Amino acid sequence: VMYKYGEDGEWGNPSQAIRDIKTEGGTANEASCTFPFTYKGLTYHDCTTVDRERPWCSTDALGSWGFCKGHVPHSKPALVGTHGGSFDGAGPKCMFPFKHNNTVYKTCKILPDLDKNALVCQTDEEGSWGYCNCKVDKTPGGE
């Protein structure tokens, strides 16, 4: 059970206390977001734009949700193509966010169990993956 952390000293989840985000619209207007929440098998610790144009969050374990007040929509991730990996030749676009070994990723990453030297991403719900078609900054200080 998660309690809302109030000014009167109620105990609650500290991460929730710091980030009491109210919602508007959806199925839970004026309710507080509940973090973390799971949607389509992925766990979110912040508002997300997955399947909607505006940032939204879950407000309870029953599937109620609302648009996050005061959140500016994040820019959508660039469409990144792939090659190799689970595919011969050119592959489909990366799917962001994706989950690998119980961690959610929002960008291409080096995942040592797939390839310890190259950026990869997941391309579908079944876990297919590919090498990201992107340039990596190899200069000092670049990521």
Backbone hydrogen bonds in HBPLUS format (Angstrom, degrees):
<---DONOR---> <-ACCEPTOR-->    atom                        ^
c    i                          cat <-CA-CA->   ^        H-A-AA   ^      H-
h    n   atom  resd res      DA  || num        DHA   H-A  angle D-A-AA Bond
n    s   type  num  typ     dist DA aas  dist angle  dist       angle   num
A0009-GLY N   A0006-GLY O   3.28 MM   3  5.86 153.1  2.36 117.2 117.7     1
A0016-GLN N   A0013-ASN O   2.97 MM   3  5.27 123.5  2.30 107.0 121.7     2
A0017-ALA N   A0013-ASN O   2.96 MM   4  6.26 151.0  2.05 151.7 161.1     3
A0018-ILE N   A0014-PRO O   3.14 MM   4  6.36 154.3  2.21 151.6 155.6     4
A0019-ARG N   A0016-GLN O   3.17 MM   3  5.14 125.9  2.48  94.3 108.3     5
A0021-ILE N   A0019-ARG O   2.97 MM   2  5.73 110.2  2.48 114.9  97.8     6
A0033-CYS N   A0021-ILE O   2.81 MM  12  5.58 158.7  1.85 164.4 171.9     7
A0069-LYS N   A0022-LYS O   2.95 MM  47  5.77 177.5  1.95 157.7 157.3     8
A0023-THR N   A0031-ALA O   2.85 MM   8  5.52 133.9  2.07 153.8 168.1     9
A0030-GLU N   A0023-THR O   2.82 MM   7  4.89 147.0  1.93 119.3 125.5    10
A0024-GLU N   A0067-PHE O   2.81 MM  43  5.22 141.7  1.96 140.0 152.7    11
A0067-PHE N   A0024-GLU O   3.03 MM  43  5.22 147.4  2.14 144.4 143.3    12
A0027-THR N   A0065-TRP O   2.80 MM  38  5.42 133.9  2.01 140.6 154.8    13
A0028-ALA N   A0065-TRP O   2.89 MM  37  5.35 124.8  2.20 152.3 148.4    14
A0031-ALA N   A0028-ALA O   3.20 MM   3  5.59 157.3  2.25 135.8 133.1    15
A0034-THR N   A0058-SER O   2.86 MM  24  5.92 161.5  1.89 157.2 154.1    16
A0037-PHE N   A0044-TYR O   3.01 MM   7  5.40 150.6  2.10 144.6 153.4    17
A0044-TYR N   A0037-PHE O   2.73 MM   7  5.40 165.3  1.76 163.6 168.1    18
A0039-TYR N   A0042-LEU O   2.87 MM   3  5.45 155.8  1.93 157.0 160.2    19
A0042-LEU N   A0039-TYR O   3.09 MM   3  5.45 170.4  2.10 119.3 121.2    20
A0048-THR N   A0056-TRP O   2.94 MM   8  5.48 158.7  1.99 151.8 153.7    21
A0056-TRP N   A0048-THR O   2.82 MM   8  5.48 148.9  1.92 143.2 150.3    22
A0052-ARG N   A0049-THR O   3.13 MM   3  5.23 167.1  2.15 120.7 123.2    23
A0068-CYS N   A0055-PRO O   2.95 MM  13  5.73 157.6  2.00 126.2 133.6    24
A0057-CYS N   A0066-GLY O   3.04 MM   9  5.89 152.4  2.12 160.2 167.6    25
A0066-GLY N   A0057-CYS O   3.17 MM   9  5.89 149.7  2.27 155.5 163.9    26
A0059-THR N   A0064-SER O   2.93 MM   5  5.54 162.2  1.96 134.6 135.5    27
A0094-CYS N   A0080-VAL O   2.73 MM  14  5.52 153.6  1.80 161.4 170.7    28
A0133-ASN N   A0081-GLY O   2.82 MM  52  5.33 154.7  1.88 156.3 149.5    29
A0091-GLY N   A0082-THR O   2.76 MM   9  4.83 169.4  1.77 129.4 126.0    30
A0083-HIS N   A0131-TYR O   3.02 MM  48  5.32 137.8  2.21 135.5 148.3    31
A0131-TYR N   A0083-HIS O   2.93 MM  48  5.32 161.0  1.96 156.6 155.1    32
A0084-GLY N   A0089-GLY O   2.98 MM   5  5.54 157.3  2.03 151.1 157.4    33
A0087-PHE N   A0084-GLY O   3.07 MM   3  4.93 161.1  2.10 111.0 115.1    34
A0086-SER N   A0129-TRP O   2.83 MM  43  5.51 173.0  1.83 159.7 157.7    35
A0095-MET N   A0122-GLN O   2.83 MM  27  5.82 161.8  1.86 162.3 157.0    36
A0098-PHE N   A0105-TYR O   2.93 MM   7  5.41 153.5  2.00 149.2 157.4    37
A0105-TYR N   A0098-PHE O   2.77 MM   7  5.41 165.2  1.79 162.4 167.3    38
A0100-HIS N   A0103-THR O   2.91 MM   3  5.42 159.1  1.95 154.1 156.8    39
A0103-THR N   A0100-HIS O   3.11 MM   3  5.42 150.5  2.20 110.7 119.1    40
A0109-LYS N   A0120-VAL O   3.04 MM  11  5.50 160.5  2.08 154.4 154.1    41
A0120-VAL N   A0109-LYS O   2.79 MM  11  5.50 167.7  1.81 140.8 141.9    42
A0114-LEU N   A0111-LEU O   2.75 MM   3  5.56 158.1  1.80 133.2 140.3    43
A0115-ASP N   A0111-LEU O   2.94 MM   4  5.91 163.0  1.96 149.4 153.6    44
A0132-CYS N   A0119-LEU O   2.96 MM  13  5.69 165.6  1.99 135.1 139.9    45
A0121-CYS N   A0130-GLY O   3.11 MM   9  5.84 147.9  2.22 157.4 166.8    46
A0130-GLY N   A0121-CYS O   3.08 MM   9  5.84 151.3  2.16 157.2 165.5    47
A0123-THR N   A0128-SER O   2.80 MM   5  5.54 163.5  1.82 141.2 143.4    48
A0127-GLY N   A0124-ASP O   3.32 MM   3  5.83 168.9  2.33 113.7 116.9    49
A0142-GLY N   A0139-THR O   2.93 MM   3  5.47 161.0  1.97 141.8 144.0    50
